[in-house]
Amino acid sequence: MSQPKILEPIAQHRQSTRMPSRRTKKTLIAAVGIGIAVTLSGCNEDTGSATDKNTKAADKSPGAAGSKAPSAGSSQSSAPANPSDDQPSVAGWQTQAGQKHHFRYDVPAKAKKWKVLEEATALSYTDKSGKPIVVMTGAANYREGGCKSSPNPKALGEAGKGQLATVGTTGGGKDGTLQENARNWAGNWGFAAYGGEDHKPKIKVTEAKPWKHGGIDGYTATAEVTVTHRPSSCVPPKAVVHSIAQKLPDGTMHGWVIYADQGVPNALTAAEIKKIMGTVRSTGS
Protein backbone atom coordinates (compact mmCIF):
# COMPACT_ATOMS: atom_id res chain seq x y z
CA MET A 1 0.00 0.00 0.00
CA SER A 2 1.30 3.43 -0.88
CA GLN A 3 2.29 5.96 1.79
CA PRO A 4 -0.40 8.30 3.11
CA LYS A 5 -0.71 11.70 1.48
CA ILE A 6 0.00 14.61 3.78
CA LEU A 7 -2.42 17.45 4.23
CA GLU A 8 -0.82 20.88 3.85
CA PRO A 9 -2.25 24.38 4.47
CA ILE A 10 -4.40 26.05 1.85
CA ALA A 11 -6.43 29.22 2.04
CA GLN A 12 -9.89 28.78 3.52
CA HIS A 13 -12.56 29.85 1.04
CA ARG A 14 -15.54 31.91 2.12
CA GLN A 15 -17.62 31.20 -0.95
CA SER A 16 -19.24 27.95 -2.00
CA THR A 17 -16.95 25.85 -4.17
CA ARG A 18 -18.00 23.38 -6.84
CA MET A 19 -15.45 20.72 -7.59
CA PRO A 20 -15.17 18.50 -10.65
CA SER A 21 -14.83 14.76 -10.15
CA ARG A 22 -11.25 13.57 -9.92
CA ARG A 23 -10.44 9.95 -10.67
CA THR A 24 -7.15 8.81 -9.19
CA LYS A 25 -5.96 5.35 -8.31
CA LYS A 26 -5.71 5.67 -4.56
CA THR A 27 -6.12 8.17 -1.74
CA LEU A 28 -4.95 7.40 1.78
CA ILE A 29 -5.34 9.20 5.08
CA ALA A 30 -3.51 8.40 8.32
CA ALA A 31 -5.62 8.33 11.47
CA VAL A 32 -3.68 8.01 14.70
CA GLY A 33 -4.55 6.56 18.08
CA ILE A 34 -2.12 6.47 21.01
CA GLY A 35 0.97 4.82 19.64
CA ILE A 36 -0.89 3.31 16.68
CA ALA A 37 -0.84 4.68 13.13
CA VAL A 38 -3.88 3.51 11.19
CA THR A 39 -4.29 3.88 7.45
CA LEU A 40 -7.86 4.60 6.39
CA SER A 41 -9.13 5.05 2.86
CA GLY A 42 -12.40 5.36 1.03
CA CYS A 43 -14.02 4.12 -2.17
CA ASN A 44 -14.53 7.51 -3.74
CA GLU A 45 -15.14 8.67 -7.30
CA ASP A 46 -13.75 12.10 -6.50
CA THR A 47 -10.66 11.09 -4.56
CA GLY A 48 -9.70 7.55 -5.49
CA SER A 49 -10.37 4.19 -3.87
CA ALA A 50 -8.73 1.55 -1.72
CA THR A 51 -9.46 -0.90 1.08
CA ASP A 52 -9.18 -0.68 4.84
CA LYS A 53 -6.64 -3.40 5.61
CA ASN A 54 -5.60 -1.76 8.87
CA THR A 55 -8.78 -0.30 10.33
CA LYS A 56 -9.22 -3.15 12.82
CA ALA A 57 -6.27 -1.71 14.73
CA ALA A 58 -8.22 1.47 15.34
CA ASP A 59 -10.81 -0.44 17.35
CA LYS A 60 -8.13 -1.31 19.88
CA SER A 61 -6.75 2.20 20.21
CA PRO A 62 -7.16 3.51 23.77
CA GLY A 63 -7.23 7.07 22.46
CA ALA A 64 -11.02 7.20 22.36
CA ALA A 65 -11.75 4.74 25.13
CA GLY A 66 -13.50 7.38 27.21
CA SER A 67 -15.81 8.47 24.40
CA LYS A 68 -19.22 6.86 24.26
CA ALA A 69 -20.65 6.42 20.77
CA PRO A 70 -24.26 7.47 20.30
CA SER A 71 -26.70 4.67 19.59
CA ALA A 72 -27.37 6.00 16.07
CA GLY A 73 -25.34 3.20 14.48
CA SER A 74 -28.27 0.81 14.74
CA SER A 75 -30.15 -0.68 11.84
CA GLN A 76 -33.41 0.10 13.64
CA SER A 77 -35.05 3.52 13.67
CA SER A 78 -38.05 5.14 15.30
CA ALA A 79 -38.42 7.68 12.48
CA PRO A 80 -41.66 7.78 10.47
CA ALA A 81 -41.97 5.83 7.24
CA ASN A 82 -39.85 7.34 4.48
CA PRO A 83 -41.61 9.04 1.56
CA SER A 84 -40.64 8.39 -2.04
CA ASP A 85 -40.46 12.04 -3.08
CA ASP A 86 -38.89 15.24 -1.77
CA GLN A 87 -41.37 15.66 1.06
CA PRO A 88 -39.73 15.39 4.49
CA SER A 89 -40.50 12.32 6.57
CA VAL A 90 -40.58 14.48 9.72
CA ALA A 91 -43.12 17.30 9.72
CA GLY A 92 -41.48 20.72 9.49
CA TRP A 93 -38.04 19.40 8.54
CA GLN A 94 -36.05 20.20 5.39
CA THR A 95 -35.18 17.62 2.74
CA GLN A 96 -31.83 17.34 0.97
CA ALA A 97 -31.47 15.12 -2.10
CA GLY A 98 -27.96 14.05 -3.06
CA GLN A 99 -28.80 12.66 -6.48
CA LYS A 100 -25.17 12.07 -7.43
CA HIS A 101 -24.81 9.56 -4.61
CA HIS A 102 -28.43 8.37 -4.54
CA PHE A 103 -29.39 9.46 -1.02
CA ARG A 104 -32.22 11.61 0.30
CA TYR A 105 -32.47 12.68 3.94
CA ASP A 106 -34.03 15.28 6.22
CA VAL A 107 -32.67 17.72 8.78
CA PRO A 108 -34.50 20.01 11.24
CA ALA A 109 -35.94 23.37 10.20
CA LYS A 110 -34.02 26.61 9.63
CA ALA A 111 -35.33 27.85 12.97
CA LYS A 112 -33.30 25.06 14.59
CA LYS A 113 -30.13 26.48 12.97
CA TRP A 114 -29.92 23.96 10.11
CA LYS A 115 -28.86 25.12 6.64
CA VAL A 116 -29.40 22.95 3.55
CA LEU A 117 -26.69 23.75 1.00
CA GLU A 118 -27.07 23.78 -2.77
CA GLU A 119 -26.81 20.16 -3.86
CA ALA A 120 -23.67 20.66 -5.97
CA THR A 121 -21.81 22.63 -3.27
CA ALA A 122 -18.70 20.68 -2.27
CA LEU A 123 -17.14 20.39 1.19
CA SER A 124 -13.58 19.13 1.19
CA TYR A 125 -10.20 18.82 2.85
CA THR A 126 -7.14 18.63 0.58
CA ASP A 127 -3.59 17.39 0.26
CA LYS A 128 -0.59 19.71 -0.08
CA SER A 129 -1.15 20.11 -3.83
CA GLY A 130 -4.72 21.31 -3.24
CA LYS A 131 -6.40 18.16 -4.52
CA PRO A 132 -9.40 16.92 -2.50
CA ILE A 133 -8.76 13.95 -0.22
CA VAL A 134 -12.31 13.76 1.13
CA VAL A 135 -15.27 15.38 -0.63
CA MET A 136 -18.97 15.50 0.04
CA THR A 137 -21.91 17.07 -1.80
CA GLY A 138 -25.64 17.12 -1.10
CA ALA A 139 -24.79 18.58 2.30
CA ALA A 140 -26.33 20.40 5.25
CA ASN A 141 -24.75 22.28 8.19
CA TYR A 142 -25.86 22.75 11.78
CA ARG A 143 -25.12 26.07 13.51
CA GLU A 144 -22.71 27.27 10.85
CA GLY A 145 -20.27 29.95 11.96
CA GLY A 146 -20.59 29.22 15.66
CA CYS A 147 -16.83 28.83 16.19
CA LYS A 148 -14.19 31.06 14.61
CA SER A 149 -11.41 28.46 14.88
CA SER A 150 -11.11 24.86 13.77
CA PRO A 151 -9.10 21.74 14.65
CA ASN A 152 -8.23 21.59 10.93
CA PRO A 153 -8.42 24.94 9.10
CA LYS A 154 -7.39 23.36 5.77
CA ALA A 155 -10.95 23.29 4.53
CA LEU A 156 -12.21 24.01 1.05
CA GLY A 157 -15.63 25.37 0.14
CA GLU A 158 -18.25 25.20 2.89
CA ALA A 159 -16.27 22.90 5.21
CA GLY A 160 -14.65 24.08 8.42
CA LYS A 161 -16.76 27.20 9.00
CA GLY A 162 -17.35 26.57 12.67
CA GLN A 163 -20.51 24.49 12.32
CA LEU A 164 -21.36 22.00 15.06
CA ALA A 165 -22.33 19.25 12.61
CA THR A 166 -22.28 18.52 8.90
CA VAL A 167 -24.14 15.94 6.83
CA GLY A 168 -23.42 14.96 3.24
CA THR A 169 -22.90 12.26 0.62
CA THR A 170 -19.77 10.81 -0.96
CA GLY A 171 -18.38 7.79 -2.81
CA GLY A 172 -18.90 6.46 -6.31
CA GLY A 173 -16.09 3.90 -6.66
CA LYS A 174 -16.17 0.11 -6.84
CA ASP A 175 -13.18 -1.03 -4.78
CA GLY A 176 -13.46 -2.87 -1.49
CA THR A 177 -16.59 -4.05 0.30
CA LEU A 178 -19.49 -2.08 1.72
CA GLN A 179 -18.28 -2.92 5.23
CA GLU A 180 -14.81 -1.58 4.50
CA ASN A 181 -16.11 1.57 2.92
CA ALA A 182 -18.58 2.28 5.72
CA ARG A 183 -15.66 2.17 8.17
CA ASN A 184 -13.37 4.15 5.89
CA TRP A 185 -15.83 6.99 5.37
CA ALA A 186 -16.46 7.30 9.09
CA GLY A 187 -12.73 7.25 9.89
CA ASN A 188 -11.66 9.52 7.05
CA TRP A 189 -14.10 12.29 7.87
CA GLY A 190 -13.29 12.08 11.55
CA PHE A 191 -9.61 12.42 10.74
CA ALA A 192 -9.95 15.23 8.19
CA ALA A 193 -12.55 17.38 9.93
CA TYR A 194 -11.01 17.16 13.39
CA GLY A 195 -7.29 17.71 12.88
CA GLY A 196 -5.83 16.24 9.72
CA GLU A 197 -2.19 15.34 9.25
CA ASP A 198 -0.79 18.32 11.18
CA HIS A 199 -2.95 17.77 14.27
CA LYS A 200 -3.84 14.09 14.16
CA PRO A 201 -6.94 13.27 16.20
CA LYS A 202 -7.31 9.94 17.97
CA ILE A 203 -9.77 7.73 16.13
CA LYS A 204 -11.67 4.61 17.13
CA VAL A 205 -13.80 3.01 14.39
CA THR A 206 -16.43 0.38 15.13
CA GLU A 207 -17.06 -2.71 13.06
CA ALA A 208 -19.61 -2.14 10.30
CA LYS A 209 -23.17 -3.29 11.07
CA PRO A 210 -26.01 -4.04 8.64
CA TRP A 211 -28.29 -1.10 7.82
CA LYS A 212 -31.66 -1.98 6.30
CA HIS A 213 -33.86 1.08 6.20
CA GLY A 214 -35.35 3.49 3.68
CA GLY A 215 -34.74 1.20 0.72
CA ILE A 216 -31.07 0.80 1.69
CA ASP A 217 -29.56 -2.65 2.20
CA GLY A 218 -26.12 -1.61 3.34
CA TYR A 219 -23.87 -1.04 6.34
CA THR A 220 -23.21 1.60 8.96
CA ALA A 221 -20.12 2.38 11.05
CA THR A 222 -19.20 4.87 13.76
CA ALA A 223 -15.95 6.73 14.42
CA GLU A 224 -15.29 8.16 17.88
CA VAL A 225 -12.87 11.09 17.70
CA THR A 226 -10.72 12.66 20.40
CA VAL A 227 -9.53 16.09 19.24
CA THR A 228 -5.87 16.86 20.01
CA HIS A 229 -5.74 20.42 18.61
CA ARG A 230 -8.06 22.89 20.36
CA PRO A 231 -7.03 26.46 19.43
CA SER A 232 -10.07 27.78 21.29
CA SER A 233 -12.60 26.51 23.82
CA CYS A 234 -15.33 26.28 21.19
CA VAL A 235 -13.34 23.63 19.32
CA PRO A 236 -14.80 20.36 20.65
CA PRO A 237 -12.83 17.92 22.81
CA LYS A 238 -14.56 15.02 21.08
CA ALA A 239 -16.64 14.27 18.02
CA VAL A 240 -18.61 11.44 16.50
CA VAL A 241 -18.99 10.36 12.86
CA HIS A 242 -21.62 7.99 11.48
CA SER A 243 -21.69 6.58 7.95
CA ILE A 244 -24.22 4.64 5.90
CA ALA A 245 -22.95 2.77 2.83
CA GLN A 246 -25.05 1.44 -0.04
CA LYS A 247 -24.20 -0.38 -3.27
CA LEU A 248 -26.04 0.27 -6.53
CA PRO A 249 -26.75 -2.32 -9.26
CA ASP A 250 -23.85 -0.95 -11.33
CA GLY A 251 -21.43 -1.94 -8.54
CA THR A 252 -20.65 1.58 -7.34
CA MET A 253 -20.68 2.26 -3.60
CA HIS A 254 -21.96 5.48 -2.09
CA GLY A 255 -21.87 6.88 1.41
CA TRP A 256 -23.93 9.16 3.64
CA VAL A 257 -21.95 10.76 6.47
CA ILE A 258 -22.73 12.90 9.51
CA TYR A 259 -19.92 14.28 11.66
CA ALA A 260 -20.80 16.15 14.82
CA ASP A 261 -18.98 18.00 17.59
CA GLN A 262 -19.44 16.62 21.09
CA GLY A 263 -18.76 18.13 24.49
CA VAL A 264 -19.63 21.73 23.57
CA PRO A 265 -22.85 23.77 24.06
CA ASN A 266 -25.67 22.97 21.61
CA ALA A 267 -23.96 19.78 20.37
CA LEU A 268 -26.29 17.24 18.79
CA THR A 269 -27.42 14.50 21.14
CA ALA A 270 -27.38 10.80 20.31
CA ALA A 271 -31.17 10.89 19.99
CA GLU A 272 -31.06 13.81 17.54
CA ILE A 273 -28.45 12.09 15.40
CA LYS A 274 -30.46 8.86 15.41
CA LYS A 275 -33.59 10.72 14.28
CA ILE A 276 -31.72 12.32 11.37
CA MET A 277 -30.23 8.96 10.36
CA GLY A 278 -33.71 7.48 10.44
CA THR A 279 -34.75 9.76 7.57
CA VAL A 280 -32.01 8.56 5.19
CA ARG A 281 -33.39 6.78 2.15
CA SER A 282 -32.17 5.72 -1.27
CA THR A 283 -33.17 7.57 -4.41
CA GLY A 284 -32.57 4.36 -6.36
CA SER A 285 -30.27 3.74 -9.32
N, C-alpha and C positions, 0 to 999 in steps of 0.2 A: 504493500500500500504506500502511496506517495506521502511525502511529508505534509503536515497541515500548512495551509496558507495563513499568513499573518495579517491581521487587521492593522492598518495604519491610519493616521488621522486624515480626514478630509473635512472640507467646510460643511457645516450643517446648513441645509437649505430651508428657507422659510416657506417657499411656495411648493405646491403639490408637484410631484415629479412623475412622469409616465416613462416607464422603462421598456425597451424592446426585449423580446425573449433572447436569451443567450444560451446556446447549446455548447457546452464544454464537456469533456470526458468525465471529470471528477472534481468535486469540491469537498474539502475537508475542513472541519473546525475542531479545535482542541478544547475539551471541557475538563476542568481540573478539580479533583477532590483533594483531600489532605494526603499528600504524598503519592497520588495516583493520577497519571495523565491518561485521559480517555479520549479516543478519537471518535467523533460523531459525524455522521454525514447524512444527506437526505436525497431521496429520489426526486429530482427537481428539474423541470424543463428549462427554467431560467438560469440555474446555477450548476447544473451537472448532476451526477448520480453516483451512488456507491452503496455499500452495505455497512452494517454496524457490527463488525466483528468483535469490537471491544466494549460494547456498551454494557455488558453484564458486569464489568468491573465497577461501573458507576454505582450499581445497586449496593455494593459493599463499602462505598466510601463513607467514612464517618462524618464528612463535612456537613451533611444535611441531616444528621441523625436527630437533631432536636426539632426539625420542621415537620409538622403534621400535614399530610396532603389532604385537601378537601375530598369529600366523597363523590365529587363530580365524575370520576373516572369509572362509573358504573354503567353497565349496559341497560339499566332500568331507569326510567324517568317518570316523574309525576306531572310533566307538562301536558297540556291538552293535545288532542290529536292534531297532527300536522296537516295543513291545507296543501293543495296541489298548485296554488297560484301564489301571487305576491302578497296576499293578505296575511297579516301576522297571526300566529297561532295563539298569542297572548293579547288580549284586548288592550289597546292603547300603546302597544309597542311598535317599533319600526322594523321593517324588513329590509335585509340586504341580500342581494342575489349575486353570487360570484359565478357567473355563467362559465367563465374560462375553466374553472375547476369543479363545476357541477355541484355546488353547494348553495343552499338558501338557509338563512337563519334570521332570528329576531333578537333585538336588543331593546332595553327600556326606552321610554320616550325622551325627547329633548329636555323636558323639564327635570329629568333625572340625571342630566349632564352627559347624555350619550350623543355622539355625533356620527352619523353614517356618512362615510366618504364616498366620493364618486367612484363607481365600480373599478375604473381603470387606474385610479390613483395607486401608486406603488409605495410600499414601505420597505426599507432595505437597510442592511449594514454591509459594508464593502471590505474588500482586501486593499492592500497598499496601492494597487494600480487603479483603484476606483471601481472595479467590477463588483457587482452584487454577489455576496456569498449566500445570504438568505433574502428572499423576496416574498412579499405577500400582496395580493390585491383583493378586491371585494371586502374592504376592511371597515371597521368601526372603532372609535376611540371613546374611552370613558374619562371624564374630567380632564380634558386636554389642557395643557398649559398650567397645571397646578403646581409644578415644580420647575424651577429655573435651571436646575442642574441635573445631570444624568450619570448613572454608573458607566455608561458607554456613550460619549457624545458623538461617535463616528456614525451618525445616522444620516440617511438620505431620504429625501421626500418628507412624508408626514411622520416618520418614526422619530422617537426620542424627543418629543416635544413636552415632556413632563406629564403625560397622561398616566392615570393609575391603572389602566388596563387597555389592551388592544386585542381585537379579534380580526382574523382574516383567513384567506385561503392561499394554498401554495401547491407545488408538485407538478406533475405532468410527465414524469419519466416512467421507465419500465423496469429498472434494476431493483434487485432485492425483493423482499417479501413485504406484505402489508404490515406484519408485526414489526419488522425492522424499521420500516419507514415511519410508523407511528411513534416509535421510540426516538428515532433520529430527529423528527420534526420537533418533538417536545424538548429534547436536549439542545438542539441547535439554537432554537429561539431563546431558550433560557440563557444559554451562553452568550449569544450576540446582544440581546437586549439588556443584560444585566452585568456587563463588564467587558466582554470581548477579550482579545489576546493580551492587551496591555494590563487589564485588571481582572484576571480570570476569576469568575465566580466558582463556588463549589456546587457541583451538580449531582443529584441523585435521581436516576431515571427508573421508574417501575417497569416491570414486565408488561407487555401489551396484553390487553384483555379484549374479548369479543365485544363488538358494539353493533347491536341490531335494533335500529330505531330510525324512523323517518325515511324508510326506503333504502337505508344503508346497511349493508352486510359487511362490516369491516372490523377495525380494531381501534382501541383508544389506549393512550399511555399518558403518564404524568411525570413531569420533572419538578423536583423540589430544588429551589435555588437559594443559596446563602450568598448574599452580596458582600464582596470584600472591599469595594471602593465606594465610599459614601462621602462625596464632597460637600454634602449638606444634610441636615436632619430630615429633609423631605424625601431624600433618596431612601428607598425601603431597605430594611435589614434582610428581608427575605422576599421571595416571590414564588409563584406557582405557575406552571405551564401545563395545559391539557391539549392533547391532539386527538383528532378523529381521522382515520385513514380509510379511504374507499378505493376500490378498483373497478374501472369501467370495462365494458366488453372488449374494447380495443387493447386492453392490457396495460393502459396507463394508470398510474396511481396518483391520487390527489388527497391533499390534507387540509383540514380545518384546524386552526390553532387559536387558543386564547392564552395570553400571558398577562398576569395580574400581580401588581405590587401587594405585599402583605406586611402587616406590622406598622402601618401608617394610618392616620385618620382617613375615613371614608373608603378604605380598601374594600373590595368586593368580598363578601362572605362566601363560604363553601356553598351555602344554599342558593345564593344569587348566581354563582357560576353554574351550578347544577341546573338551575332553571333555564339559563341561556343555552346550555348544551342540549337541553331537552327539546329545543326548537329547531335544531339542525336537521335538515333533510336534503335528500339528493334531488337535483334537477333532472337526473337521468342522463343518458348518453347523447 
